[in-house]
Amino acid sequence: MKSAYAYLRVSGKSQVSGDGFPRQLKGIRDYAAAHGIKLAHVFREEGVSGTVENMNRPAWSELMAMLHSNGVRTILIEKLDRLARDLMVQEAAIADLHKHGFNLLSVAEPDLMATDPTRILVRQMMGAVAQYEKSQIVLKLRGARIRKRAADGRCEGRKPFGYYDGETATLATMQTLWSRYKNLTQVCRELAKAGASSRTGSPWHPYTVSEILKRSGSL
């Protein structure tokens, strides 16, 4: 039986505990079962935009490292826009996969890796539509923030980690651990040992810790 890695992504931190991950994973598992594919591991990209340049994403980087280190050659995604919502990022990622002989399969769109001109055109059109949809969402959100600020003089976004009850102590522990180890992976291990949970209850990830420390001025 052929093995593959599942790659899931949601773009907002508020979506991490929503329906996005379960929906994507169900679609991928159903596809894998129907095509005789064994899922070797599931990679979750938590709260990372699909427009991040050069695929500089923690889970994707870990996935690529594992692809290069063992016999698994295939990545399963729910839809092309889970890979990227920027056409140039999408095509650069696919070109890199082609270069190393890896395969990308989408549950919703067939033949993503095909090299015939017609299929490439269709794939790039899907990427362009995803990029357009993303830009429209950004414009709508920006407009909503401007209207709210004009109406009541403020527009509050998602609260930084440490704002809510119980997070202050965890943030202080995180800062202390960073001062001691200067290693994000080690900080995550120590937080897990101490039973210090993240806001969503999921395991700490070096990228998440890094962002929290940056916002707090500790990194």
Secondary structure as UniProt FT lines:
FT   STRAND          2..10
FT   HELIX           13..15
FT   TURN            16..17
FT   HELIX           20..34
FT   TURN            35..36
FT   STRAND          37..46
FT   TURN            50..51
FT   HELIX           53..55
FT   HELIX           58..69
FT   STRAND          74..77
FT   HELIX           80..83
FT   HELIX           87..99
FT   TURN            100..101
FT   STRAND          103..106
FT   TURN            112..113
FT   HELIX           117..152
FT   TURN            161..162
FT   TURN            165..166
FT   HELIX           167..181
FT   HELIX           184..193
FT   TURN            194..195
FT   TURN            199..200
FT   HELIX           206..215
FT   TURN            216..217
//
